[in-house]
């Protein structure tokens, strides 16, 4: 977690966190729950109170407004590109007397031979 925190705390994030007084783990946990799960701000407030952290739902909303664009930019820079070319193999096979649809998708340069390459 410390390496992840160090990689996130760049100059842009430091500017956003300058006047925020809660620990970084608490803020990131609340914002993550708000973004990743269909929870209301009041549900997050209750969940944090159950864990012994007293934070208002309006505070969590301010954190989300400030931190989500910055975190999205940080994660976008760390995102690895995926292949641009995919191959799709499709066929029907007979299994126990019934026809079944069989398919697979593979990257063009993944090393998995497609029927046209055999």
N, C-alpha and C positions, 0 to 999 in steps of 0.2 A: 504494500500500500504506500510506503514511503517513496519508492521510485515513481509510482504513478502520480503521487501528489507533487513531487518535484518537477515532473514533466509537464504537469498542468499549470503550475504557478509560473507563468511567463509574465512579461511586462503588461500585457493587456489584462490578464486576469488579476494581477496585483492592483491595477487601477480600480477594477470593479470591487475587489475585496478590501480596499483601503479603509473604509469606514464601517465595515461590517464586523460586529464584535463577537459573534458566536464562533465556536471551533469549526474549522473547515470540514471535518467529517460530518458534523451535524447538518451543515448547510448543503453539502453534496448529497447526503442521504435523503433529505427532504425534497430537494429538487429532482433527484433521480426517481423517487417514488411518484412525484407529481407528474413527471413526464412519461414514465414507463408504464404506469398502471392507471386504470380508470378510478382514481381516488379524488375526492373533493379535498379542498384545503382544510376543511374542518375535520375530515377523517385523518389527515396527516397530523393535524394538531393533537388529536386524541391519541394516535399511535405514539407520538413522541412523548406525550405525558405519561403513557404507560411505561415508557423506558426511562422516565425520570428527567426528561428534558422539557422544560416549560417554554413553549414558543407559541406565538399567536398566529392564526391563519393568515392575517394580513402581512405578517413578516415573511412567511413562506412565499406568499405571492410576490412580494418585492424581490426576494431572492431569485425566484424563477424568472421574473422580468429582466433582472440584471445579468444573471448567470447563463441562461440557456443560449442566447446568441453567441456568447464568448466560448462556451463549451462546444457548441456546434462547429464553430470555426476551428477550434483545436482538434476535434475529432476528424473533421474533414481533411485537415492536413495530414493526419496519421493514417487515413484510409488507404488501403492497398488497392491498386487497380485490379480488376478482374479481366479475364480474356474477352476479346471483342467478337470472337467467332466461336459459335457453338455448333455441334453436329447432333442431329436427332435421329436415332434409329427407332423404327417402328415396325412391328409385324404382329401377326396373329399366330398363335400356336395352339395345338390341341392338347388339352390336359384332361385326362380321365374322361375322354369322350366329349368334352365341351371346349368350344373355341374361346381363348382368352387373349386379351390385348396386352402386348408386351412392348415396353418402350424404355429407352435410356437416353440420357443427355450427357455429352462429354465435351470438354474444351477441344478445340481443333488441334492444339499442340500438347495434349495431355499424355500422349503415348499409348492411349487405348485405341487399338485398330478398329475402324468401322468396317462394315462389310464391303464398302467400295475400295478400301485400302488393302484387302486381303488378296 
